[in-house]
Amino acid sequence: MLDVTRVDLSRHTTLRLGGPPGSLSTATHQDEIVQMVRAATEPILVLAGGSNIVVADEGIPGTVVLLRSMGVSVQRDRDGDVLVTVEAGQPWDDVVALAVAEGLAGIECLSGIPGSAGATPIQNVGAYGQEVAETIAAVRVFDRSANAARDMAPTECRFAYRTSLFRHNDRYVVLAVTFRLKPAALSPPLRYSELARALDVDPGARAPLAEVRTAVLSLRGRKGMVLDPVDPDTYSVGSFFTNPVLDGAGFAALRARAAEVTGVDPAAWPAEDGSVKVSAAWLIERAGFGKGYTGGHRGVAVSGKHTLALTNRGTGTTVALLALAREIRDGVRKVFDVDLHPEPVFVGCAL
Ligand SMILES: Cc1cc2nc3c(=O)[nH]c(=O)nc-3n(C[C@H](O)[C@H](O)[C@H](O)COP(=O)(O)OP(=O)(O)OC[C@H]3O[C@@H](n4cnc5c(N)ncnc54)[C@H](O)[C@@H]3O)c2cc1C
């Protein structure tokens, strides 16, 4: 279906920012996605929920293929696991809600994340101690170089913290994703202490799936991390920066600097390989950019609920948002000598 009206992409992004594309086509099933991608004028942008993307105010050339393919199929595997295959355009939270309702464990901590199922492999979506790489069994892609569709095994996808083979790579269009879930009343051991506390259990304990989902939605809601059409604190891309991962020496240097500047240790999570993931929200806040900070940039602000989310207050522009993001990135570097890296994808603009 060809949409001939030139609409601003602000209608299709959770930031509510972005000008018009050259053209926009809406695909509602796999064959249509392939057909539209093959026929598209370069450059092509595959867009789904628009919840992890920053688009230039003046718009972008080329074709936007808007994914609206829906459908979920469920199959029991020989070993008792359940394989849930989801079309790329299906909203992700529908999948989590369905899994929890059907007593299928493995994605309950990922409740309330905006966007589509097909985008979850792109940055290996994660939250509250789970990430999709742990449950993805296969990713069906249209490989534009080979001009053919095929299934990719998880090892081929090169999943890592907030990234994969698919990120910043327009060779592959995800058509569908298959998740391997376990029939279980309880979640896998809870890794995230804030979530365990909310459920009144010890970290490492298990909890009923529905209770985990409710607790995650409530925690996320308080941080403005669940979309709410009347709350500008949610007109964002979620976390604007990823949590920096430092090696042992880098973290020791940061601790020394943090002791000097703040008198306390940075919020951080050590990994088994000796690296340490540092809370970007902690760095931003302690560098002087608290909740609600605007820096005088018009119409944009740090969320009033979470320092890691940069928001459009309704009258912002991409130019203003990027200026605020640059100020924060440069401020954190100046105070703590740590580089923050952006999480969203930038189209027609750069940080
Ligand atoms: C309030 C809020 C909270 C959030 N919380 C989290 C969180 O807790 N954890 C987390 O990981 N993320 C979070 N995010 C970010 C975002 O929700 C996820 O990255 C989500 O997976 C993006 O899905 P989307 O459909 O909106 O992708 P889009 O924004 O439409 O696209 C993002 C990128 O993926 C590409 N893409 C999308 N679909 C496909 C496809 N089928 N094939 C190929 N490329 C594709 C696009 O071209 C673009 O480069 C949050 C965002 C918001 C607004």
The ligand as a Tripos MOL2 file, in Angstrom:
@<TRIPOS>MOLECULE
LIG
   53    58     1     0     0
SMALL
NO_CHARGES

@<TRIPOS>ATOM
      1 C1          9.7400    5.0790   27.0320 C.3       1 LIG1
      2 C2         10.7720    4.1430   26.3980 C.ar      1 LIG1
      3 C3         11.3480    3.1390   27.1510 C.ar      1 LIG1
      4 C4         12.2880    2.2590   26.5710 C.ar      1 LIG1
      5 N1         12.8490    1.2680   27.3510 N.ar      1 LIG1
      6 C5         13.7470    0.4110   26.8090 C.ar      1 LIG1
      7 C6         14.3360   -0.6240   27.5960 C.ar      1 LIG1
      8 O1         14.0100   -0.7910   28.7740 O.2       1 LIG1
      9 N2         15.2480   -1.4420   27.0160 N.ar      1 LIG1
     10 C7         15.5970   -1.2980   25.7000 C.ar      1 LIG1
     11 O2         16.4380   -2.0900   25.2370 O.2       1 LIG1
     12 N3         15.0590   -0.3390   24.9330 N.ar      1 LIG1
     13 C8         14.1470    0.5110   25.4400 C.ar      1 LIG1
     14 N4         13.6070    1.5160   24.6690 N.ar      1 LIG1
     15 C9         14.0280    1.6630   23.2660 C.3       1 LIG1
     16 C10        13.0730    0.9850   22.2500 C.3       1 LIG1
     17 O3         11.8170    0.7780   22.8100 O.3       1 LIG1
     18 C11        13.6100   -0.3380   21.7480 C.3       1 LIG1
     19 O4         14.8750   -0.1750   21.1830 O.3       1 LIG1
     20 C12        12.6770   -0.9530   20.6860 C.3       1 LIG1
     21 O5         13.0930   -2.2640   20.4050 O.3       1 LIG1
     22 C13        12.6180   -0.1660   19.3950 C.3       1 LIG1
     23 O6         11.5820   -0.7310   18.6150 O.3       1 LIG1
     24 P1         10.8760    0.0950   17.4830 P.3       1 LIG1
     25 O7          9.9480   -0.8140   16.7840 O.co2     1 LIG1
     26 O8         10.2610    1.3210   18.0650 O.co2     1 LIG1
     27 O9         12.1120    0.4760   16.5560 O.3       1 LIG1
     28 P2         12.3100    1.8230   15.6320 P.3       1 LIG1
     29 O10        12.4880    2.9580   16.5480 O.co2     1 LIG1
     30 O11        11.1540    1.8820   14.6910 O.co2     1 LIG1
     31 O12        13.6340    1.4720   14.9240 O.3       1 LIG1
     32 C14        14.8490    1.4920   15.6240 C.3       1 LIG1
     33 C15        15.9730    1.0090   14.7060 C.3       1 LIG1
     34 O13        15.7620   -0.3590   14.3920 O.3       1 LIG1
     35 C16        15.5850   -0.5260   12.9780 C.3       1 LIG1
     36 N5         14.5070   -1.5030   12.7950 N.ar      1 LIG1
     37 C17        13.2880   -1.5200   13.3840 C.ar      1 LIG1
     38 N6         12.6090   -2.6100   13.0080 N.ar      1 LIG1
     39 C18        13.4110   -3.2960   12.1600 C.ar      1 LIG1
     40 C19        13.2740   -4.4940   11.4180 C.ar      1 LIG1
     41 N7         12.1640   -5.2360   11.4820 N.pl3     1 LIG1
     42 N8         14.3130   -4.8980   10.6340 N.ar      1 LIG1
     43 C20        15.4480   -4.1660   10.5490 C.ar      1 LIG1
     44 N9         15.6420   -3.0140   11.2250 N.ar      1 LIG1
     45 C21        14.6270   -2.5840   12.0150 C.ar      1 LIG1
     46 C22        15.2220    0.8440   12.4420 C.3       1 LIG1
     47 O14        15.6270    0.9720   11.0830 O.3       1 LIG1
     48 C23        16.0260    1.7390   13.3650 C.3       1 LIG1
     49 O15        17.3730    1.7720   12.9540 O.3       1 LIG1
     50 C24        12.6480    2.3980   25.2100 C.ar      1 LIG1
     51 C25        12.0390    3.4260   24.4540 C.ar      1 LIG1
     52 C26        11.1100    4.2840   25.0330 C.ar      1 LIG1
     53 C27        10.4680    5.3510   24.2090 C.3       1 LIG1
@<TRIPOS>BOND
     1     1     2 1
     2     2     3 ar
     3     2    52 ar
     4     3     4 ar
     5     4     5 ar
     6     4    50 ar
     7     5     6 ar
     8     6     7 ar
     9     6    13 1
    10     7     8 2
    11     7     9 ar
    12     9    10 ar
    13    10    11 2
    14    10    12 ar
    15    12    13 ar
    16    13    14 ar
    17    14    15 1
    18    14    50 ar
    19    15    16 1
    20    16    17 1
    21    16    18 1
    22    18    19 1
    23    18    20 1
    24    20    21 1
    25    20    22 1
    26    22    23 1
    27    23    24 1
    28    24    25 2
    29    24    26 1
    30    24    27 1
    31    27    28 1
    32    28    29 2
    33    28    30 1
    34    28    31 1
    35    31    32 1
    36    32    33 1
    37    33    34 1
    38    33    48 1
    39    34    35 1
    40    35    36 1
    41    35    46 1
    42    36    37 ar
    43    36    45 ar
    44    37    38 ar
    45    38    39 ar
    46    39    40 ar
    47    39    45 ar
    48    40    41 1
    49    40    42 ar
    50    42    43 ar
    51    43    44 ar
    52    44    45 ar
    53    46    47 1
    54    46    48 1
    55    48    49 1
    56    50    51 ar
    57    51    52 ar
    58    52    53 1
@<TRIPOS>SUBSTRUCTURE
     1 LIG1         1 GROUP 0 **** ****
